[in-house]
Amino acid sequence: MDYTLLGILITVVIEAVFLGHKMGVIENKISTLEKKQDKHNNLIERTYTNEREISIIKEKLSVENHRIEDLEDIQHEYINKRN
């Protein structure tokens, strides 16, 4: 067998092993990034949910404050009528 052909074959095998190793490293990094992305997306979803709930609570608080103001007005009217 020719030494040149043997050298080329060894080089191809080494490059294939190196490429396989690099692909494994890349897949590992992609997997790690996917996990981080999933955590980020979960955080964003929870943030949107919290913002919606806060908006609802603010609206309810506003309604309750108006009811209290109305009741205070009624109370003041009643007190003024008594006097």
C-alpha positions in Angstrom: 0.0 0.0 0.0 1.2 3.5 -0.8 2.3 5.6 2.1 0.5 8.7 0.6 -2.8 6.8 0.4 -2.3 5.6 4.0 -1.5 9.2 5.1 -4.7 10.4 3.5 -6.8 7.7 5.0 -5.4 8.4 8.5 -6.0 12.1 8.0 -9.6 11.5 6.9 -10.2 9.2 10.0 -8.7 11.8 12.3 -10.7 14.6 10.8 -13.9 12.5 11.1 -13.2 11.9 14.7 -12.5 15.6 15.3 -15.7 16.6 13.4 -17.7 14.1 15.5 -16.3 15.5 18.7 -17.1 19.1 17.6 -20.6 18.1 16.6 -21.1 16.6 20.0 -19.9 19.8 21.7 -22.2 21.9 19.5 -25.2 19.7 20.2 -24.4 20.1 24.0 -24.2 23.9 23.7 -27.5 24.0 21.7 -29.2 21.8 24.3 -28.0 24.2 27.0 -29.2 27.2 25.1 -32.6 25.5 24.5 -33.0 25.0 28.3 -32.1 28.6 29.0 -34.6 29.7 26.3 -37.3 27.6 27.8 -36.7 29.2 31.2 -36.7 32.7 29.7 -40.0 32.0 27.8 -41.5 30.6 31.0 -40.5 33.8 32.8 -42.0 36.0 30.1 -45.3 34.1 30.2 -45.4 34.4 34.0 -44.7 38.1 33.7 -47.5 38.7 31.2 -49.9 36.7 33.4 -48.8 38.8 36.4 -49.3 42.0 34.4 -52.8 41.0 33.4 -53.7 40.1 37.0 -52.2 43.4 38.3 -54.3 45.3 35.7 -57.5 43.5 36.8 -56.6 44.2 40.5 -56.0 47.9 39.7 -59.4 48.1 38.0 -61.1 46.4 40.9 -59.4 48.8 43.3 -60.5 51.7 41.3 -64.1 50.5 41.3 -63.9 49.9 45.1 -62.5 53.4 45.6 -65.4 54.9 43.6 -67.9 52.9 45.7 -66.3 54.2 48.9 -66.4 57.7 47.6 -70.1 57.3 46.7 -70.8 55.9 50.2 -68.9 58.8 51.8 -71.0 61.2 49.7 -74.2 59.5 50.8 -73.0 59.6 54.4 -72.2 63.3 54.2 -75.6 64.0 52.6 -77.3 62.1 55.5 -75.3 64.0 58.1 -76.1 67.4 56.4 -79.8 66.5 56.3 -79.8 65.7 60.1 -78.2 69.0 61.0 
